[in-house]
């Protein structure tokens, strides 16, 4: 590894992870863009704030706890609190094929609903 590395941030981090930790596969955001042009959506899982990254073949929630779900592991997706009204957010629940509890992402901005559907 070179003493100095230049380039885009994700390229530099990928190189560091590969050389220092041995991580070979890095998942990068795909074509998804939020209503504000971001690659992720702000939301909560239980009491933990974080970001959900809708990817081409999976969904990643980053912060605590980190959650990674492949689309092939999903049984169904449920949107709740989507009706018009005072509430400015909705919830997204993922029910997995395995016999594990569902995962609910809370307080996603309603502007993102049409993008996710």
Phi and psi in degrees as a GROMACS rama.xvg file:
@    title "Ramachandran Plot"
@    xaxis  label "Phi"
@    yaxis  label "Psi"
@TYPE xy
-74.449  152.705  UNK-2
-67.6282  -27.0376  UNK-3
-129.355  136.842  UNK-4
-124.774  132.259  UNK-5
-120.077  153.838  UNK-6
142.836  -169.357  UNK-7
-66.4109  149.752  UNK-8
-55.0837  -45.4807  UNK-9
-67.6526  -30.4181  UNK-10
-68.7643  -42.3874  UNK-11
-64.701  -45.6985  UNK-12
-64.2345  -40.1873  UNK-13
-60.5115  -43.3961  UNK-14
-63.9388  -43.7748  UNK-15
-62.134  -48.7439  UNK-16
-60.6758  -40.9996  UNK-17
-63.8803  -46.0858  UNK-18
-80.1635  -37.1149  UNK-19
-86.7136  -37.9787  UNK-20
-112.271  -20.4988  UNK-21
88.5535  14.0657  UNK-22
-74.6433  121.88  UNK-23
-95.5727  -34.0476  UNK-24
-106.878  121.651  UNK-25
-114.463  128.374  UNK-26
-94.1245  125.442  UNK-27
-114.422  151.96  UNK-28
-60.4505  146.029  UNK-29
-93.6659  -132.809  UNK-30
-84.4497  -8.85034  UNK-31
-59.996  134.901  UNK-32
-136.415  129.837  UNK-33
-73.9198  177.876  UNK-34
-64.8509  -18.0035  UNK-35
-102.548  6.67877  UNK-36
85.6248  12.2728  UNK-37
-91.4472  162.526  UNK-38
-89.3453  -5.49073  UNK-39
-140.72  166.012  UNK-40
-119.581  136.315  UNK-41
-76.2478  133.446  UNK-42
-162.204  -175.118  UNK-43
-130.108  150.191  UNK-44
-121.963  115.168  UNK-45
56.4355  -119.291  UNK-46
-101.317  4.36192  UNK-47
-94.934  121.372  UNK-48
-77.7436  148.006  UNK-49
-174.908  -161.256  UNK-50
-130.87  136.31  UNK-51
-102.752  129.355  UNK-52
-108.892  104.316  UNK-53
-76.8729  111.102  UNK-54
-103.469  175.856  UNK-55
-60.8489  -40.9615  UNK-56
-127.106  12.1581  UNK-57
-161.407  174.928  UNK-58
-130.688  132.479  UNK-59
-124.526  131.494  UNK-60
-110.142  124.794  UNK-61
-115.298  121.028  UNK-62
157.062  -136.095  UNK-63
-110.782  123.876  UNK-64
-82.2849  152.348  UNK-65
-73.7902  130.248  UNK-66
-123.75  130.797  UNK-67
-128.853  119.967  UNK-68
-129.732  122.42  UNK-69
-78.2297  147.695  UNK-70
-59.9004  -32.2803  UNK-71
-67.9889  -15.3838  UNK-72
-90.9143  -3.03508  UNK-73
-87.8369  136.465  UNK-74
-88.804  -50.7612  UNK-75
-159.776  165.678  UNK-76
-121.456  135.918  UNK-77
-125.963  130.053  UNK-78
-101.512  136.39  UNK-79
-133.748  159.634  UNK-80
59.0093  41.0172  UNK-81
-96.1837  -9.83222  UNK-82
-65.9301  155.977  UNK-83
-67.1568  145.723  UNK-84
161.656  -160.383  UNK-85
-72.132  -33.9807  UNK-86
-64.878  129.978  UNK-87
-102.251  7.53217  UNK-88
-132.294  165.231  UNK-89
-136.56  170.902  UNK-90
-117.27  150.451  UNK-91
-126.881  120.234  UNK-92
-112.37  130.455  UNK-93
-106.032  120.892  UNK-94
-103.705  120.783  UNK-95
-88.2234  158.761  UNK-96
-65.1984  -37.0197  UNK-97
-70.1323  161.221  UNK-98
-82.6887  66.6353  UNK-99
-125.79  158.443  UNK-100
-60.739  149.231  UNK-101
-69.7788  161.188  UNK-102
-113.686  126.706  UNK-103
-116.745  123.964  UNK-104
-96.9066  120.306  UNK-105
-101.883  153.879  UNK-106
60.4496  46.4238  UNK-107
-85.419  133.603  UNK-108
-58.323  133.381  UNK-109
-61.6861  -20.1742  UNK-110
-63.689  -20.6181  UNK-111
-90.2741  -8.55496  UNK-112
-57.6155  -51.5292  UNK-113
-64.3962  -28.2036  UNK-114
-71.97  -38.4579  UNK-115
-78.3924  -30.7537  UNK-116
